[in-house]
Amino acid sequence: MLMLGAIAAMYGIAELAVAGGQAVVAASFVGGVAVGSGLRAAEIVRALRLLIRLPEIGISPHHEGPT
């Protein structure tokens, strides 16, 4: 996710540098992809931190239901 965001951001900057004002719509889309992938990466990190803390707060991460 972080690589996608970095690559998309670099592509958007290069696109604006080369095409200027004609590339505003395309660069906006690419920028949205970069922001979205960054937000998703942050969400994954947050979920992983929660999984690490589960045993500390007394919740077992393993499902022990009927088999």
C-alpha positions as CSV (number, residue, x, y, z in Angstrom):
1,M,0.0,0.0,0.0
2,L,2.8,2.4,0.8
3,M,4.6,1.7,-2.4
4,L,1.4,2.3,-4.4
5,G,0.9,5.6,-2.7
6,A,4.5,6.7,-3.3
7,I,4.5,5.6,-6.9
8,A,1.1,7.3,-7.6
9,A,2.3,10.5,-5.9
10,M,5.4,10.6,-8.0
11,Y,3.5,9.9,-11.2
12,G,1.0,12.6,-10.4
13,I,3.8,15.2,-9.8
14,A,5.5,14.2,-13.0
15,E,2.3,14.3,-14.9
16,L,1.6,17.8,-13.8
17,A,5.2,18.9,-14.5
18,V,5.0,17.6,-18.1
19,A,1.4,18.4,-19.1
20,G,0.6,21.3,-16.8
21,G,-3.0,22.4,-16.6
22,Q,-4.2,19.9,-19.1
23,A,-3.4,17.0,-16.7
24,V,-5.4,18.4,-13.7
25,V,-8.2,15.8,-13.8
26,A,-5.8,12.9,-14.3
27,A,-3.5,14.1,-11.6
28,S,-6.4,14.5,-9.2
29,F,-7.4,10.9,-9.8
30,V,-3.9,9.7,-9.3
31,G,-3.6,11.9,-6.1
32,G,-6.8,10.3,-4.9
33,V,-5.3,6.8,-5.3
34,A,-2.2,7.9,-3.4
35,V,-4.3,9.3,-0.5
36,G,-6.5,6.3,-0.5
37,S,-3.6,3.9,-0.3
38,G,-2.0,5.9,2.5
39,L,-5.2,5.8,4.5
40,R,-5.6,2.0,3.9
41,A,-2.0,1.5,5.1
42,A,-2.8,3.5,8.3
43,E,-5.9,1.4,8.8
44,I,-3.9,-1.9,8.5
45,V,-1.3,-0.6,11.0
46,R,-4.1,0.3,13.4
47,A,-5.7,-3.1,13.1
48,L,-2.3,-4.9,13.7
49,R,-1.7,-2.8,16.8
50,L,-5.1,-3.8,18.1
51,L,-4.3,-7.4,17.5
52,I,-1.1,-7.1,19.4
53,R,-2.9,-5.5,22.4
54,L,-5.7,-8.1,22.6
55,P,-4.0,-10.4,25.1
56,E,-3.1,-7.4,27.3
57,I,-6.8,-6.5,27.6
58,G,-7.9,-10.0,28.3
59,I,-9.3,-11.0,24.9
60,S,-8.0,-14.2,23.2
61,P,-7.4,-13.7,19.5
62,H,-8.1,-17.4,18.9
63,H,-11.6,-18.5,18.3
64,E,-12.4,-21.4,20.7
65,G,-16.0,-22.2,19.6
66,P,-17.5,-25.6,19.1
67,T,-15.9,-27.8,16.5
